[in-house]
């Protein structure tokens, strides 16, 4: 993983929340929140909360008595999330590294993470930290993207930018968000961290945007893919248009719809 893969800074948090969240994240946030609600946790830790799409879904689903601690490594992402939920006293916000959580042992009924595990340099270590801060029998729920070929817009954008920069294609999407999708590997990592009863479901959904350009801009300007484009000396706007043209060629003009797919993982602490 490149160091830049973890940089959600500058204008990215706002653009990410405005463009990427409705494009691909909202249906999975609702799915994860519904799964968590069935477990009825009274204390819940969210790691890699990003701009708070799952936090908002959890707040809408869990009872008023539930306590939510939302954390993220990137303070700019957390700051943006907090502005949207500052009124909810059930939620506390804290910058934290998932691999070194600043919490006591056995303090939470459940830990949840939406599309963050792919960014952990030491996944077994991060999973071990999640287990450490859970009470015995606690639940760990998270999701990760399926292979990029199963996620049509991301695949088309990556291929288009590869043609634009053939000598050094920007591969952030394939390398990191879509780089941790093997169920056997995920299961082995969780077992190595001490979890039991690992269940993995494939959940498919449909991503839609009002235009090819809107979808392309979400990926090219609202993720660390932006840094890869700029590092190659290319025009961000020109690269976005190349990606938009590729989406239009595949899916047509006007509103576009593409398949997305993710793995939803549930594990239990001993």
Secondary structure, DSSP 8 states (H G I E B T S, - for coil): --GGGG---TTHHHHIIIIIIIIIIHHHHHHHHHHHHHHT-SEEEEES-TTSHHHHHHHHHS-TT-EEEEEES-HHHHHHHHHHHTT-TTEEEEE-BTTB--S-TT-EEEEEEES-GGG-SSHHHHHHHHHHTEEEEEEEEEEEE--GGGSHHHHHHHHHHHHHTTTS---HIIIIITS---HHHHHHHHHHTTEEEEEEEEEEEEEEESSHHHHHHHHHHSSTHHHHHHHTT--HHHHHHHHHHHHHHHH-SSSEEEEEEEEEEEEEE-
